[in-house]
Amino acid sequence: MLLKSEIANLRNNKEVGEKVTNNRKDEEKEIRRNNINWYPGHMAKTKKQILEDLKLIDIVIELLDARIPHSSRNPEIQNLTKGKKKMILLNKCDLSDDKINHKWIKHLEKEAPTILTDSNSGKKINQVLKTIECMMQEEVEKQKQRGRINKTIRVMILGIPNVGKSSFINRISKRTSMEVGNKPGVTKKKQWVRIGKNQELLDTPGVLWPKFDSEEVALNLAFTGTIKDDIFDRIEVAYQLLKKLVEQYKPNLLERYKLTDSEIKMMETNENSIYCLMQMIGKKRGALISGGQIDDEKTARIILEDFRSGKLRKN
């Protein structure tokens, strides 16, 4: 995927325009190079291991990011787990739009039991355990009839990087020993975790797929931090995020950054309103460089962090 540059010329005057164009071309070449290494070797190995481990598994939990359910769904996971009992969790629901959450629940429940979860607060974690028991009730009864009283239910949790698997497992297992972070790649290897008297859960590293089906999917993954920030031009990603937020959650933006009526009017009448808004945010937050100019890189970091931490969420 190649992000379109919509702001390069706005950040520079005509005198240095040619230099900026050349720099942008260099950045685009760098994006292409990074895109080639999109699917590192460890992800291919993890996929093979998942296939092997699935032979031991009774139920698969597919963990999605509630902010971007479609974009955070690895199509390869759906293919790998065909024929298995499945549950879908929309995690980080505290950061997403409640109305949209329920639309996704209605849609995904046609495929499998679907639950909204928030690993930080523990919302609906107990419901997950009860659903596992319910899904396996018939099988457990069959095992009892064969004399196998305490069958261990084995569950596998799958998802792409940064959907909150480690936080979820810490909650469901009532422990805090697993490393947790708001960045992709925290879980490095598979591990079994006891989550109930006769329930064990197998955690696996997050796996992306080799090629994204659309630029929108790639951008959504960049917005939420699933793709590491050094893969793309951070300023470009923040610009595209602002564009989307202005369309969908404009009041949240205006409130978060305390924009005055005159500033809002200036932004709305500006031909390049999104970049104008970026500049205003940078100024408000003191993201300045020598000469009083706005530091676009620092501004981009502020915008992305505010979004990822839920400070721009829909109330």
N, C-alpha and C positions, 0 to 999 in steps of 0.2 A: 504494500500500500504506500502511496506517495501523497503526503498531505499537500494541499494547494496553498501557496503563499498568498495571503490576502493583506498582509500588513507590512511587508518589507519596504515598499515605497513610502508608506506613511511615517516610517521611523527615520527617514533620511531626506535631506534636501536634494535638489537636482544636481548640485555640484558633485556629490559623491554617489550619485545614482548608479553609475556603471560599476563601481566597486561593490556596492550592495548587491547588485544583480549577480555578479560573479560569486560573491560569498554565498548567496542563496543557492546557486547551482552546486557549490561545493557541499552545502548542507544536504541537498537533495541526494547527491551521490552517496553521502554518508548514511542517509536513511536507507538507501537501497542496499548498501553493504550490510548494515545491521539487520535488515529484513531477511537476508540470506541465512543468517545465523539464528533465525527466529525459533527454530525447533532444535535445541541442543541435544547432544547425545544422551544425556541422562533422562530426557523425556521419552525418547524411544525405548530405552531400557526399562523405564517405569511402566510403559504400556505393556511390554512383554510380561513383566512381573505381575501386573494386574490380571492379565489373562490366566496366568498360572494360579494365582491366589483365588480367583473366582470359583474354582472347583471346591473350595472349602467353605464358601459363603452361602448363607441362607437368605439374607436381605441386603440390598444395596441402598444406601442413602446417597442421593445426589444433592450436593449442597450448591445452591445458586446465590448470587448477589441480588437481593430484592430490588436494588436500584436499576439493575440491568439484567433481568432474568434471561432474555433471549441471548444477549451478547455474552453472558457468562456461562452459557451452556455449551460444553464441548460435544460436538456431534459424534465424535469417536466414542465417547462414554456411552451414548445411547446405543450404538452398534455393539459395543463390547458386552453390554449387560442385558441384551435381549434374552428373554426367557427366564430372567431372575425376578423374584419379588422385589419391588422397588418402592421407595418413599422419596418424595422431593421436599426439600426444605428451602424456603426463601429466607436466607439469613441476612442480618443487618437491616431488618425491617424498620428499625428505629430511624434509619437514615433515608427511608424512601417515602413515597406518597401513599397515604392510607387508601385512598380511593383506587389508585392504580394497583396496589397490593391485592385488593379483593377481586379485581378483574382477573389478575394472573392466577389467583387461587382457583377461581371458577374454571379457567381455561385448563390449567395443569391437572386438576382433579379428574379430568376425563381420562388421564393417562395413569395416574397413581395417586395414593393419598398424599396430600400436600399441606404443609404446615408453615406458618410464619414464625420465624424464630429471631431472637436477639440474644446472641451469646454473651454480650456484656451484662445485661440485666437478668438473664436466665429465663426470659419470656418463652413459654410453651415447651421448655425442655422436658418437663415431666410428661407432657402430651406425647412427645416423641417416644418415650419409653413405653407408655401404654399402647401406642399404635404398633410398636414392634411386637408386643405380647399378643395383641389382637390378630395381627397378620400371621403369626406363627401358631395360633391356638390349635387349629386343626392338625397341623403337623406334630405338635407336641403330644396331643392326645393319641395319635397313631403310634408314636414312639412309646408311650406309656403302656399301650396294649401289647407291645412287643417286649415289655419288661424293662425298657430303658426309661427310668424315672426322671433323671436329672439331665436331660439333653441340654447341651450348651448351644445357645442360639448365637451364631456368628454373623456379625454385621460388618460390611465394608463401607467406609465413607469415601466418596469420590468428589472431586471438584477441581476447578482451575486454581491457580495460585491466588492468594489474597482474598478468598471468599470467607475466611474466618474459621477454617477447620480446626486449628489448634485451640482457639478460644471456645469453640463449640464442645470439643472433647474435654477440655478442662471443666466446663460446666456440667456436662452429662456424667462425667466420672467423679465429680466433686474433688478435683485436685488442681493444683496450680504449678505442677512441675514441668509442664510442656512449654517450650519457648513460644512466646506470642509476640507478633509485631504487625504493624500496618504496612507490610511490604511483602512482595511476592517472594516465594522461595524459603520461607521459614522452616517448613517441614522438609527435612532432607532424606529421610528414609522411612520405610514402613515400620509400624509398631502396633502391638496388640495392647488394648486397654480394657480393663474390666469395667462395665457400666451398670451391672446388675448382678443378682445372685447367680443367674445362669445365662448371662449375656456378655459377650465379648465383642469389642469393636476393633476393626483393623483400619488404622489410619494409613494413608498413602500420600506421597508428595503430590502437589498440584501439577496437572498436566495440561498444557495448551495444545492446540492442534497446528499442523504445519502451515496451513494457509487460511486466512480469514476470508469469509465469503463476501464481505462488503467493507467499505471505508467506515461506515457507521459503526459496525461491530468493533473495528480496531480503535476508533476514537473513544467509544464507550469504555473499552478496556483501559485505554490510556487515562481517561478522566478519573476512573476509580483507583488507579495505581496498580492494576493487575499486570500491566506491561511496565517494566522499569523505565523511569523517567529519562535515562540516558539513551534510550532507543530512539526517541523522537525529539523534535525541536519543542522544548517545554513552552516557549512563548506561543508557538502555533497552537498547541493543544489547549492552553488557557484561553486563547482567543476563540477557538471553536466552542469551548465550554461556555464562555460568556454568551456567545451567540445563541446557544441552545437555552440557557437560563433566562435570557431576556425574553425569548419567545414564550417560555412556559412558566417561569416563576419570577417575573420582573419585580413585584412588590418585595420579595425576599431580598433581592439584590439591593434595592434602594434603601431598605431598612438596615441591612447589615452594614452598608458603607456610608450611612447617614448623608445621603445626597440631598442637597437643598433643591427647592423648586426651580431656581435659576440654573442650577447645574443640570437638572433633568431636562429642562427646556433646551439648554445648549447641546446636550447629548442628542436629543431627539431631532434637532434641526441640523445636526452635523451630517454631512454626506457619508462619513465613515464613523457612524455612531458607536460601533462596538469597540473600535480602537480608542475613540474618544473616552468611552467608559473605562477602558483599561487605564488610560492616562489619569483619569480622575481618581480611580482606586489607588493607583501608585502614589499620587500626591497626598491623598488622605492618610495613607499608611506610612508616609515618610520614606518611600522607596526612591531615593534620589541619588544621583551621582554628581560628580563635580560639574559646576556650572548651573546647578539647579535643574538639570534634565531628569526625566523619569527613568528609573532603572527597570526596563521591561522584564528582564530575567527575574529580578526580585519580586516584581508585581505578579508575574506568572506563578511563582512559588506560593505567594500569599493566597491567590485565587484558588489554586488547586488544593492547597491544604485546608482552606475554609470549606470547600466542597466535600472533600474526603472525610473530614471530621464531623460533618453534619451541621455546620454553622450556616449553611445556605439551604437547609432542608425545607420542604413544604410542611407547614404546621397544620 
